[in-house]
């Protein structure tokens, strides 16, 4: 059986990279798979979070997912901390994963930076918790942006080692689902850096909560180069900012990059940027309106999360029980 699990951190606003790289694909997949979508609050606290802001962010991200088109009845939507099996299985995986594997994780290196000795142990073990998220439900497919690829390879390694060590074929092989368009949306200020919640400058990203004026301003100020827009894919060489903006246009309009080149190639950035801003506002506006309505009704957001957690607990309980049995834990 095919089952999808994916997650998003509630650390600040959802941005266009989250939407185009992941959430929009989740919306498209929800009809063909049994899906769990998780607001990963325990991943968020691997870096210190202000508790009030974290609570607000968990609800806001949930509202964003529903507003983007995820159906909370059809899918299981919940926040990670409410299903204790995630933490339990993560501990088991701490005992399966090898230090050498985690030492290779580029995201830890990026996030810890020069302050490695001062990073939390949680930040280091982060990928083990992510493997637990997925395997607690024996999920088979994980739709994510390109930046999560290495973590999913580690998930596969953990599953295989667990199976090998226990002489079982308990965990399935996990397939990443990374789509060609928008797998990696870059910063508006630097085409070689990914658009990210943790970038200190808000001008680098389009937040799902930005109003039309702010979206237009950020696109107007986005970094470009002095040449006319590329007319073919070959002309993107050395022009990361042009590729990123035209890629965003392609993703938002459901066109291919080739088609966007044919439409705008040879033209000026100023005209293209106006079109891009209009398109972004048109796509995001209905989502934002719905998100604001949902945010005004906190009780219904909480009800979605409560119901999702109940269903996630029920789905994971027998799997966790079997894991205990395989490991030899006595359940008196
Ligand atoms: P997070 O919260 O950083 O991002 C959520 C999703 O958005 C994608 N994404 C992007 N896609 C394209 N361009 C970008 N600039 C961009 N920025 C973010 C991410 O790839 C992701 O799919 N570790 C995960 C959360 C997680 C998870 C999981 C995911 C925890 N457990 C289990 C899948 C399965 C993360 O930090 O995502």
Boltz pocket constraint, residues with backbone or C-beta under 6 A from the ligand:
constraints:
  - pocket:
      binder: B
      contacts: [[A, 5], [A, 6], [A, 7], [A, 8], [A, 9], [A, 10], [A, 17], [A, 18], [A, 19], [A, 20], [A, 21], [A, 22], [A, 23], [A, 40], [A, 43], [A, 129], [A, 130], [A, 133], [A, 134], [A, 142], [A, 143], [A, 144], [A, 145], [A, 146], [A, 147], [A, 148], [A, 182], [A, 183], [A, 184], [A, 185], [A, 186], [A, 194], [A, 195], [A, 196]]
      max_distance: 6.0
